Amino acid sequence: MAVKPSGSAARVGRLLTFLGGHGEFGYSLSELARAVGMDKTTCQAMLRALVESGFVHRDDGRRTYALGPAALAVAAADGDRARLARLARAELESLTADLDIETFATMTFADSLLVLARVPRSALFGLCMRVGQTLPLRPPVGAVHLAWAPPGAVDAWLAPAAAAGRDAAGRDAAGRDAAGTQPARRHLRAVDAVRERGYSVTVEGALRWRLRDVLDQVADAPTDPGLLRERDELLRTLAEGDYEILDPDGAKSWPVGEICAPVFGRDGQVAVALGLVAAQTLDTARRAAMVDRLLIATSRLTALTGGRWPD
């Protein structure tokens, strides 16, 4: 008989995940209970245990809670990833200072895209994703991470788009590979375009702004089923249209959402991607300057971490 997961452990995990993604703030008991969806009494009991073990720190003067030294020690113990996060953040800080825009770093983790680092331009504008937050790794998200990946990984990434295309066509999928439907072919062209030019450029639009709003809400309420459904529906809708700008030089200006470029690891695969949140219409010269500056950062980070460019 399968062993059911512990409900108490799951709630502790939600608390630590929330605090880890909001490391710059301390939160009251009421705020934490509301954010993770548990009653105050249960939340307080768990927080007391976490404070005693050092995983959470309580500021007695402000009556707020934040990650404690034990949690930070666990994070620091992941040597390569912790070092990569520190170096990536240093590059992001430099990019934000030079370009006056929000920057972020992502990496793949299981079947998700993980926000590894983020440097906001201000508290009122940006991608609205928090460090530690995840997003499903499926089209149209993550082309820069798949552009140099093995074919099997690309097929797995394309599978949701292929399934959606088959459902829309209303016909049997027998004998068709993952790239055999129109939506999947479009995303495969996006992957090819990213690999050819060495970076990703996504189009901006009203749906992207809505997705940013929803991601901001998910960061504060990570288990809310309604928000998660809306996030997934927005991703499905975005996957049905043009997401990656295949030819950014084909027009004098584009409404650009984000520009991302890869940092390669020792195995020649994408270890992390650095991104710029443009969220504006860019002319050719401005876009080229931003790309050039981003590629300097990713090349430097590849070298600093002992990575190598793929063969």
Short mmCIF file of the C-alpha atoms (twelve columns), coordinates in Angstrom:
data_MODEL
# 
_entry.id   MODEL 
# 
loop_
_atom_site.group_PDB 
_atom_site.id 
_atom_site.type_symbol 
_atom_site.label_atom_id 
_atom_site.label_alt_id 
_atom_site.label_comp_id 
_atom_site.label_asym_id 
_atom_site.label_seq_id 
_atom_site.Cartn_x 
_atom_site.Cartn_y 
_atom_site.Cartn_z 
_atom_site.pdbx_PDB_model_num 
ATOM 1   C CA . MET A 1   0.000  0.000  0.000   1 
ATOM 2   C CA . ALA A 2   1.325  3.408  -0.952  1 
ATOM 3   C CA . VAL A 3   2.381  5.647  1.922   1 
ATOM 4   C CA . LYS A 4   0.557  8.975  1.935   1 
ATOM 5   C CA . PRO A 5   2.634  12.140 2.254   1 
ATOM 6   C CA . SER A 6   2.596  13.799 5.662   1 
ATOM 7   C CA . GLY A 7   0.215  16.734 5.762   1 
ATOM 8   C CA . SER A 8   2.254  18.425 8.500   1 
ATOM 9   C CA . ALA A 9   5.461  18.083 6.477   1 
ATOM 10  C CA . ALA A 10  3.706  19.534 3.448   1 
ATOM 11  C CA . ARG A 11  2.588  22.553 5.474   1 
ATOM 12  C CA . VAL A 12  6.103  23.079 6.833   1 
ATOM 13  C CA . GLY A 13  7.363  22.899 3.261   1 
ATOM 14  C CA . ARG A 14  4.888  25.580 2.175   1 
ATOM 15  C CA . LEU A 15  6.037  27.850 4.999   1 
ATOM 16  C CA . LEU A 16  9.727  27.469 4.163   1 
ATOM 17  C CA . THR A 17  9.084  27.825 0.424   1 
ATOM 18  C CA . PHE A 18  7.152  31.044 0.979   1 
ATOM 19  C CA . LEU A 19  9.815  32.510 3.270   1 
ATOM 20  C CA . GLY A 20  12.563 31.433 0.855   1 
ATOM 21  C CA . GLY A 21  10.881 33.242 -2.009  1 
ATOM 22  C CA . HIS A 22  10.382 36.405 0.044   1 
ATOM 23  C CA . GLY A 23  13.787 36.576 1.671   1 
ATOM 24  C CA . GLU A 24  13.963 40.363 1.718   1 
ATOM 25  C CA . PHE A 25  10.973 40.672 4.054   1 
ATOM 26  C CA . GLY A 26  9.770  39.472 7.435   1 
ATOM 27  C CA . TYR A 27  6.136  38.399 7.783   1 
ATOM 28  C CA . SER A 28  3.667  38.394 10.649  1 
ATOM 29  C CA . LEU A 29  1.846  35.274 11.800  1 
ATOM 30  C CA . SER A 30  -1.384 36.434 10.179  1 
ATOM 31  C CA . GLU A 31  0.333  37.177 6.869   1 
ATOM 32  C CA . LEU A 32  2.040  33.785 6.792   1 
ATOM 33  C CA . ALA A 33  -1.094 31.846 7.734   1 
ATOM 34  C CA . ARG A 34  -3.043 33.581 4.991   1 
ATOM 35  C CA . ALA A 35  -0.287 33.141 2.393   1 
ATOM 36  C CA . VAL A 36  0.128  29.389 2.886   1 
ATOM 37  C CA . GLY A 37  -3.532 28.622 3.552   1 
ATOM 38  C CA . MET A 38  -3.587 27.357 7.142   1 
ATOM 39  C CA . ASP A 39  -5.227 28.494 10.357  1 
ATOM 40  C CA . LYS A 40  -3.242 30.732 12.691  1 
ATOM 41  C CA . THR A 41  -3.016 28.221 15.530  1 
ATOM 42  C CA . THR A 42  -1.478 25.523 13.337  1 
ATOM 43  C CA . CYS A 43  0.806  28.041 11.646  1 
ATOM 44  C CA . GLN A 44  2.009  29.404 14.984  1 
ATOM 45  C CA . ALA A 45  2.791  25.903 16.319  1 
ATOM 46  C CA . MET A 46  4.831  25.091 13.226  1 
ATOM 47  C CA . LEU A 47  6.653  28.402 13.347  1 
ATOM 48  C CA . ARG A 48  7.602  27.835 16.986  1 
ATOM 49  C CA . ALA A 49  9.125  24.460 16.108  1 
ATOM 50  C CA . LEU A 50  10.986 25.954 13.158  1 
ATOM 51  C CA . VAL A 51  12.289 28.821 15.314  1 
ATOM 52  C CA . GLU A 52  13.580 26.343 17.914  1 
ATOM 53  C CA . SER A 53  15.412 24.362 15.228  1 
ATOM 54  C CA . GLY A 54  16.864 27.489 13.630  1 
ATOM 55  C CA . PHE A 55  15.087 27.147 10.299  1 
ATOM 56  C CA . VAL A 56  13.053 30.289 10.977  1 
ATOM 57  C CA . HIS A 57  14.078 33.472 12.813  1 
ATOM 58  C CA . ARG A 58  11.553 35.485 14.829  1 
ATOM 59  C CA . ASP A 59  12.068 39.222 15.244  1 
ATOM 60  C CA . ASP A 60  10.548 39.730 18.699  1 
ATOM 61  C CA . GLY A 61  10.404 43.503 18.343  1 
ATOM 62  C CA . ARG A 62  8.479  43.489 15.059  1 
ATOM 63  C CA . ARG A 63  6.824  40.107 15.648  1 
ATOM 64  C CA . THR A 64  7.793  38.916 12.189  1 
ATOM 65  C CA . TYR A 65  9.341  35.731 10.829  1 
ATOM 66  C CA . ALA A 66  12.048 35.154 8.206   1 
ATOM 67  C CA . LEU A 67  14.376 32.322 7.198   1 
ATOM 68  C CA . GLY A 68  16.788 31.373 9.968   1 
ATOM 69  C CA . PRO A 69  20.458 30.319 9.973   1 
ATOM 70  C CA . ALA A 70  19.756 26.575 9.656   1 
ATOM 71  C CA . ALA A 71  17.778 27.109 6.432   1 
ATOM 72  C CA . LEU A 72  20.494 29.367 5.051   1 
ATOM 73  C CA . ALA A 73  23.133 26.766 5.925   1 
ATOM 74  C CA . VAL A 74  21.213 24.086 4.029   1 
ATOM 75  C CA . ALA A 75  20.993 26.373 0.996   1 
ATOM 76  C CA . ALA A 76  24.713 27.150 1.170   1 
ATOM 77  C CA . ALA A 77  25.548 23.437 1.352   1 
ATOM 78  C CA . ASP A 78  24.486 23.019 -2.291  1 
ATOM 79  C CA . GLY A 79  27.945 24.184 -3.348  1 
ATOM 80  C CA . ASP A 80  27.831 24.395 -7.144  1 
ATOM 81  C CA . ARG A 81  24.301 25.749 -7.328  1 
ATOM 82  C CA . ALA A 82  24.880 28.229 -4.510  1 
ATOM 83  C CA . ARG A 83  28.040 29.498 -6.202  1 
ATOM 84  C CA . LEU A 84  26.230 29.734 -9.530  1 
ATOM 85  C CA . ALA A 85  23.423 31.719 -7.901  1 
ATOM 86  C CA . ARG A 86  25.914 34.147 -6.305  1 
ATOM 87  C CA . LEU A 87  27.811 34.697 -9.541  1 
ATOM 88  C CA . ALA A 88  24.603 35.019 -11.550 1 
ATOM 89  C CA . ARG A 89  23.245 37.628 -9.160  1 
ATOM 90  C CA . ALA A 90  26.447 39.651 -9.457  1 
ATOM 91  C CA . GLU A 91  26.052 39.696 -13.241 1 
ATOM 92  C CA . LEU A 92  22.365 40.627 -12.910 1 
ATOM 93  C CA . GLU A 93  23.180 43.531 -10.603 1 
ATOM 94  C CA . SER A 94  25.637 44.846 -13.163 1 
ATOM 95  C CA . LEU A 95  23.122 44.423 -15.997 1 
ATOM 96  C CA . THR A 96  20.370 46.192 -14.068 1 
ATOM 97  C CA . ALA A 97  22.693 49.068 -13.202 1 
ATOM 98  C CA . ASP A 98  23.839 49.444 -16.816 1 
ATOM 99  C CA . LEU A 99  20.470 49.022 -18.558 1 
ATOM 100 C CA . ASP A 100 18.035 50.255 -15.880 1 
ATOM 101 C CA . ILE A 101 15.729 47.249 -16.267 1 
ATOM 102 C CA . GLU A 102 14.798 44.231 -14.187 1 
ATOM 103 C CA . THR A 103 16.940 41.153 -14.691 1 
ATOM 104 C CA . PHE A 104 16.566 37.520 -13.672 1 
ATOM 105 C CA . ALA A 105 18.210 34.107 -13.891 1 
ATOM 106 C CA . THR A 106 16.429 30.793 -14.431 1 
ATOM 107 C CA . MET A 107 17.438 27.159 -14.499 1 
ATOM 108 C CA . THR A 108 15.574 23.930 -15.156 1 
ATOM 109 C CA . PHE A 109 14.646 21.736 -12.216 1 
ATOM 110 C CA . ALA A 110 12.807 18.482 -12.942 1 
ATOM 111 C CA . ASP A 111 9.952  19.548 -15.238 1 
ATOM 112 C CA . SER A 112 9.921  23.168 -14.056 1 
ATOM 113 C CA . LEU A 113 11.664 26.440 -14.669 1 
ATOM 114 C CA . LEU A 114 13.175 27.720 -11.410 1 
ATOM 115 C CA . VAL A 115 13.899 31.383 -10.667 1 
ATOM 116 C CA . LEU A 116 17.461 31.274 -9.352  1 
ATOM 117 C CA . ALA A 117 18.076 35.013 -8.913  1 
ATOM 118 C CA . ARG A 118 16.336 38.304 -9.601  1 
ATOM 119 C CA . VAL A 119 17.308 41.969 -9.450  1 
ATOM 120 C CA . PRO A 120 14.344 44.365 -9.745  1 
ATOM 121 C CA . ARG A 121 14.633 47.836 -11.170 1 
ATOM 122 C CA . SER A 122 12.096 49.028 -8.627  1 
ATOM 123 C CA . ALA A 123 9.411  47.571 -6.397  1 
ATOM 124 C CA . LEU A 124 6.648  48.685 -8.754  1 
ATOM 125 C CA . PHE A 125 7.678  47.099 -12.038 1 
ATOM 126 C CA . GLY A 126 8.939  43.825 -13.323 1 
ATOM 127 C CA . LEU A 127 8.509  40.160 -13.931 1 
ATOM 128 C CA . CYS A 128 6.840  39.602 -10.554 1 
ATOM 129 C CA . MET A 129 8.517  36.250 -9.987  1 
ATOM 130 C CA . ARG A 130 10.334 35.532 -6.751  1 
ATOM 131 C CA . VAL A 131 13.556 33.625 -6.161  1 
ATOM 132 C CA . GLY A 132 12.668 29.972 -5.653  1 
ATOM 133 C CA . GLN A 133 9.407  30.224 -7.556  1 
ATOM 134 C CA . THR A 134 8.769  27.723 -10.343 1 
ATOM 135 C CA . LEU A 135 6.865  27.731 -13.609 1 
ATOM 136 C CA . PRO A 136 5.903  24.640 -15.622 1 
ATOM 137 C CA . LEU A 137 8.567  23.948 -18.253 1 
ATOM 138 C CA . ARG A 138 6.398  23.587 -21.321 1 
ATOM 139 C CA . PRO A 139 5.785  25.611 -24.491 1 
ATOM 140 C CA . PRO A 140 6.036  28.450 -24.943 1 
ATOM 141 C CA . VAL A 141 8.236  28.888 -21.838 1 
ATOM 142 C CA . GLY A 142 11.899 27.893 -21.762 1 
ATOM 143 C CA . ALA A 143 13.068 27.797 -25.398 1 
ATOM 144 C CA . VAL A 144 16.476 29.168 -24.381 1 
ATOM 145 C CA . HIS A 145 16.933 26.173 -22.060 1 
ATOM 146 C CA . LEU A 146 15.959 23.671 -24.787 1 
ATOM 147 C CA . ALA A 147 17.846 25.136 -27.745 1 
ATOM 148 C CA . TRP A 148 21.019 23.132 -26.992 1 
ATOM 149 C CA . ALA A 149 19.338 20.167 -25.291 1 
ATOM 150 C CA . PRO A 150 19.309 16.567 -26.600 1 
ATOM 151 C CA . PRO A 151 16.434 15.688 -28.985 1 
ATOM 152 C CA . GLY A 152 14.668 13.606 -26.325 1 
ATOM 153 C CA . ALA A 153 14.465 16.586 -23.974 1 
ATOM 154 C CA . VAL A 154 13.081 18.772 -26.760 1 
ATOM 155 C CA . ASP A 155 10.453 16.142 -27.627 1 
ATOM 156 C CA . ALA A 156 9.369  15.958 -23.981 1 
ATOM 157 C CA . TRP A 157 9.094  19.761 -23.859 1 
ATOM 158 C CA . LEU A 158 7.058  19.816 -27.087 1 
ATOM 159 C CA . ALA A 159 4.661  17.061 -25.980 1 
ATOM 160 C CA . PRO A 160 2.021  19.346 -24.375 1 
ATOM 161 C CA . ALA A 161 1.880  21.523 -27.510 1 
ATOM 162 C CA . ALA A 162 1.675  18.423 -29.704 1 
ATOM 163 C CA . ALA A 163 -1.192 17.069 -27.598 1 
ATOM 164 C CA . ALA A 164 -3.009 20.400 -27.752 1 
ATOM 165 C CA . GLY A 165 -2.612 20.487 -31.504 1 
ATOM 166 C CA . ARG A 166 -4.016 16.980 -31.881 1 
ATOM 167 C CA . ASP A 167 -6.988 17.815 -29.676 1 
ATOM 168 C CA . ALA A 168 -7.689 20.943 -31.694 1 
ATOM 169 C CA . ALA A 169 -7.466 19.020 -34.955 1 
ATOM 170 C CA . GLY A 170 -9.812 16.344 -33.614 1 
ATOM 171 C CA . ARG A 171 -7.954 13.435 -35.164 1 
ATOM 172 C CA . ASP A 172 -5.954 10.443 -34.071 1 
ATOM 173 C CA . ALA A 173 -2.286 11.066 -33.245 1 
ATOM 174 C CA . ALA A 174 -1.097 7.567  -34.180 1 
ATOM 175 C CA . GLY A 175 2.212  7.593  -35.989 1 
ATOM 176 C CA . ARG A 176 2.914  11.285 -35.448 1 
ATOM 177 C CA . ASP A 177 5.933  12.391 -33.478 1 
ATOM 178 C CA . ALA A 178 5.953  15.177 -30.874 1 
ATOM 179 C CA . ALA A 179 6.811  17.824 -33.458 1 
ATOM 180 C CA . GLY A 180 4.125  16.656 -35.880 1 
ATOM 181 C CA . THR A 181 1.387  19.180 -35.093 1 
ATOM 182 C CA . GLN A 182 1.266  22.814 -36.095 1 
ATOM 183 C CA . PRO A 183 1.705  24.282 -32.553 1 
ATOM 184 C CA . ALA A 184 4.649  21.963 -31.877 1 
ATOM 185 C CA . ARG A 185 6.270  22.804 -35.214 1 
ATOM 186 C CA . ARG A 186 6.027  26.507 -34.387 1 
ATOM 187 C CA . HIS A 187 7.760  25.974 -31.031 1 
ATOM 188 C CA . LEU A 188 10.401 23.807 -32.688 1 
ATOM 189 C CA . ARG A 189 11.122 26.675 -35.098 1 
ATOM 190 C CA . ALA A 190 11.480 28.942 -32.063 1 
ATOM 191 C CA . VAL A 191 14.048 26.581 -30.520 1 
ATOM 192 C CA . ASP A 192 15.959 26.495 -33.817 1 
ATOM 193 C CA . ALA A 193 15.912 30.307 -34.043 1 
ATOM 194 C CA . VAL A 194 17.221 30.691 -30.485 1 
ATOM 195 C CA . ARG A 195 20.054 28.239 -31.133 1 
ATOM 196 C CA . GLU A 196 20.993 29.917 -34.416 1 
ATOM 197 C CA . ARG A 197 21.277 33.443 -33.052 1 
ATOM 198 C CA . GLY A 198 22.329 32.520 -29.498 1 
ATOM 199 C CA . TYR A 199 19.545 34.204 -27.517 1 
ATOM 200 C CA . SER A 200 15.768 34.398 -27.120 1 
ATOM 201 C CA . VAL A 201 13.508 37.397 -27.755 1 
ATOM 202 C CA . THR A 202 9.843  37.112 -26.792 1 
ATOM 203 C CA . VAL A 203 6.971  39.310 -27.868 1 
ATOM 204 C CA . GLU A 204 5.151  41.547 -25.405 1 
ATOM 205 C CA . GLY A 205 1.369  41.770 -25.147 1 
ATOM 206 C CA . ALA A 206 -1.653 41.966 -22.880 1 
ATOM 207 C CA . LEU A 207 -1.510 38.247 -22.054 1 
ATOM 208 C CA . ARG A 208 2.078  38.586 -20.875 1 
ATOM 209 C CA . TRP A 209 1.086  41.398 -18.538 1 
ATOM 210 C CA . ARG A 210 -1.751 39.289 -17.159 1 
ATOM 211 C CA . LEU A 211 0.617  36.368 -16.656 1 
ATOM 212 C CA . ARG A 212 2.948  38.632 -14.680 1 
ATOM 213 C CA . ASP A 213 0.033  39.676 -12.455 1 
ATOM 214 C CA . VAL A 214 -0.985 36.060 -11.864 1 
ATOM 215 C CA . LEU A 215 2.601  34.985 -11.120 1 
ATOM 216 C CA . ASP A 216 2.814  37.761 -8.547  1 
ATOM 217 C CA . GLN A 217 -0.359 36.439 -6.907  1 
ATOM 218 C CA . VAL A 218 0.892  32.840 -7.061  1 
ATOM 219 C CA . ALA A 219 4.081  33.920 -5.275  1 
ATOM 220 C CA . ASP A 220 1.927  35.101 -2.363  1 
ATOM 221 C CA . ALA A 221 -0.520 32.163 -2.506  1 
ATOM 222 C CA . PRO A 222 1.421  29.245 -4.040  1 
ATOM 223 C CA . THR A 223 -1.280 26.629 -3.393  1 
ATOM 224 C CA . ASP A 224 -4.350 28.570 -4.541  1 
ATOM 225 C CA . PRO A 225 -6.021 26.232 -7.080  1 
ATOM 226 C CA . GLY A 226 -7.806 29.052 -8.884  1 
ATOM 227 C CA . LEU A 227 -4.589 30.988 -9.462  1 
ATOM 228 C CA . LEU A 228 -2.741 27.863 -10.602 1 
ATOM 229 C CA . ARG A 229 -5.527 27.067 -13.077 1 
ATOM 230 C CA . GLU A 230 -5.432 30.612 -14.439 1 
ATOM 231 C CA . ARG A 231 -1.630 30.476 -14.731 1 
ATOM 232 C CA . ASP A 232 -1.806 27.207 -16.668 1 
ATOM 233 C CA . GLU A 233 -4.605 28.486 -18.901 1 
ATOM 234 C CA . LEU A 234 -2.609 31.614 -19.712 1 
ATOM 235 C CA . LEU A 235 0.378  29.454 -20.638 1 
ATOM 236 C CA . ARG A 236 -1.816 27.317 -22.909 1 
ATOM 237 C CA . THR A 237 -3.222 30.422 -24.591 1 
ATOM 238 C CA . LEU A 238 0.231  31.942 -25.051 1 
ATOM 239 C CA . ALA A 239 1.430  28.661 -26.578 1 
ATOM 240 C CA . GLU A 240 -1.225 28.945 -29.291 1 
ATOM 241 C CA . GLY A 241 0.144  32.225 -30.630 1 
ATOM 242 C CA . ASP A 242 3.460  33.832 -31.532 1 
ATOM 243 C CA . TYR A 243 5.627  33.953 -28.438 1 
ATOM 244 C CA . GLU A 244 9.200  33.888 -29.702 1 
ATOM 245 C CA . ILE A 245 10.141 36.629 -32.183 1 
ATOM 246 C CA . LEU A 246 11.686 34.521 -34.937 1 
ATOM 247 C CA . ASP A 247 13.207 37.432 -36.853 1 
ATOM 248 C CA . PRO A 248 13.734 40.436 -34.542 1 
ATOM 249 C CA . ASP A 249 15.737 42.219 -37.245 1 
ATOM 250 C CA . GLY A 250 12.855 41.978 -39.708 1 
ATOM 251 C CA . ALA A 251 11.268 45.216 -38.479 1 
ATOM 252 C CA . LYS A 252 12.538 48.510 -37.117 1 
ATOM 253 C CA . SER A 253 10.806 47.984 -33.757 1 
ATOM 254 C CA . TRP A 254 9.163  45.187 -31.784 1 
ATOM 255 C CA . PRO A 255 7.137  45.058 -28.554 1 
ATOM 256 C CA . VAL A 256 9.681  42.959 -26.653 1 
ATOM 257 C CA . GLY A 257 8.812  41.058 -23.480 1 
ATOM 258 C CA . GLU A 258 12.079 39.467 -22.420 1 
ATOM 259 C CA . ILE A 259 15.533 38.811 -23.854 1 
ATOM 260 C CA . CYS A 260 17.320 35.720 -22.513 1 
ATOM 261 C CA . ALA A 261 20.690 34.131 -23.225 1 
ATOM 262 C CA . PRO A 262 22.322 30.900 -22.024 1 
ATOM 263 C CA . VAL A 263 25.178 30.259 -19.647 1 
ATOM 264 C CA . PHE A 264 26.770 26.901 -20.429 1 
ATOM 265 C CA . GLY A 265 28.017 24.367 -17.908 1 
ATOM 266 C CA . ARG A 266 30.993 22.026 -18.004 1 
ATOM 267 C CA . ASP A 267 28.981 19.542 -20.089 1 
ATOM 268 C CA . GLY A 268 28.177 22.093 -22.791 1 
ATOM 269 C CA . GLN A 269 24.507 22.182 -21.785 1 
ATOM 270 C CA . VAL A 270 22.605 25.255 -20.604 1 
ATOM 271 C CA . ALA A 271 23.231 25.582 -16.867 1 
ATOM 272 C CA . VAL A 272 21.330 28.818 -16.347 1 
ATOM 273 C CA . ALA A 273 19.807 31.570 -18.477 1 
ATOM 274 C CA . LEU A 274 20.122 35.288 -17.763 1 
ATOM 275 C CA . GLY A 275 17.181 37.451 -18.785 1 
ATOM 276 C CA . LEU A 276 16.268 41.089 -19.283 1 
ATOM 277 C CA . VAL A 277 12.676 42.233 -18.676 1 
ATOM 278 C CA . ALA A 278 12.211 44.723 -21.496 1 
ATOM 279 C CA . ALA A 279 8.379  44.939 -21.502 1 
ATOM 280 C CA . GLN A 280 8.466  47.751 -24.059 1 
ATOM 281 C CA . THR A 281 8.785  48.459 -27.763 1 
ATOM 282 C CA . LEU A 282 12.458 48.546 -28.729 1 
ATOM 283 C CA . ASP A 283 14.016 49.936 -31.863 1 
ATOM 284 C CA . THR A 284 16.779 48.026 -33.614 1 
ATOM 285 C CA . ALA A 285 19.650 49.954 -32.038 1 
ATOM 286 C CA . ARG A 286 18.379 49.717 -28.470 1 
ATOM 287 C CA . ARG A 287 17.602 46.015 -28.806 1 
ATOM 288 C CA . ALA A 288 21.040 45.298 -30.283 1 
ATOM 289 C CA . ALA A 289 22.753 47.186 -27.451 1 
ATOM 290 C CA . MET A 290 20.812 45.213 -24.853 1 
ATOM 291 C CA . VAL A 291 21.629 41.901 -26.547 1 
ATOM 292 C CA . ASP A 292 25.323 42.770 -26.783 1 
ATOM 293 C CA . ARG A 293 25.479 43.656 -23.094 1 
ATOM 294 C CA . LEU A 294 23.601 40.494 -22.131 1 
ATOM 295 C CA . LEU A 295 25.916 38.271 -24.182 1 
ATOM 296 C CA . ILE A 296 28.957 39.818 -22.501 1 
ATOM 297 C CA . ALA A 297 27.448 38.825 -19.134 1 
ATOM 298 C CA . THR A 298 26.585 35.257 -20.175 1 
ATOM 299 C CA . SER A 299 29.998 34.708 -21.766 1 
ATOM 300 C CA . ARG A 300 31.732 35.964 -18.642 1 
ATOM 301 C CA . LEU A 301 29.592 33.768 -16.377 1 
ATOM 302 C CA . THR A 302 30.231 30.723 -18.584 1 
ATOM 303 C CA . ALA A 303 33.976 31.326 -18.208 1 
ATOM 304 C CA . LEU A 304 33.810 32.008 -14.455 1 
ATOM 305 C CA . THR A 305 31.973 28.747 -13.787 1 
ATOM 306 C CA . GLY A 306 34.257 26.612 -15.987 1 
ATOM 307 C CA . GLY A 307 31.609 26.078 -18.618 1 
ATOM 308 C CA . ARG A 308 32.216 25.416 -22.263 1 
ATOM 309 C CA . TRP A 309 30.366 26.283 -25.440 1 
ATOM 310 C CA . PRO A 310 28.606 23.282 -27.032 1 
ATOM 311 C CA . ASP A 311 30.323 21.531 -29.931 1 
# 
